[in-house]
Structure formats: C-alpha cells, structure tokens
Amino acid sequence: MAVKIIIRRNITPEKEKEVLPLLLQLRSKATIQPGYISGETLRRIDSPDEFLVISTWQSIDTWKAWENSEERKEIQSKIDEILGQETEYSVYYYG
C-alpha cells in the first residue's frame, strides 16, 4: 500500500543558503530510491519560514529503507544541525 510522507521544517532566511542545497541533494537522491513515486516541496505563503515536503512511496518499507539509509541520515543530520532542531515526519496511508 502506498504511503505519503509529510516532512516539516522551519528555515529562517539566514539559514536558507546553507539548507536549500542540502534539500535539493536529498530530493535528487530520493528520486532514484526503490519505491519512490513522487514528491513536492512547498513553502507556506503566510509563514515563509515553513517548508513542507510531501513524498509518495510504494510502501512503508520502501520509505523506511530510505529513511534509515546512511546516505540520507548523513545529509539529514547536517540539515538538523544547521536548523538547530529535528525535522518533523508524519506517515500517512491512503484510505
């Protein structure tokens, strides 16, 4: 069963130049992972520091494989360090 992954991050303007290239790197690497279907990155209009990533995966297992990969963890760790907070994740089934 396909799943949607919702990822929320708050990125202040002074941190954008450091973080956005890392987000692009994560996105490009995710697109070649087994089970990846699609993704989009959104920026909130009334609160431009808030970014939302919505990705679709073939199953929870394919998402977990990517989430737990060393390659992803390394990039994500850099993002969290720059932002000074952990990224929020939510997983949803279709239904």
Beta strands, then each sheet from edge to edge (+ up, - down):
strand 1: 3-10
strand 2: 36-43
strand 3: 50-57
strand 4: 88-93
sheet 1: 2+ 3- 1+ 4-
end
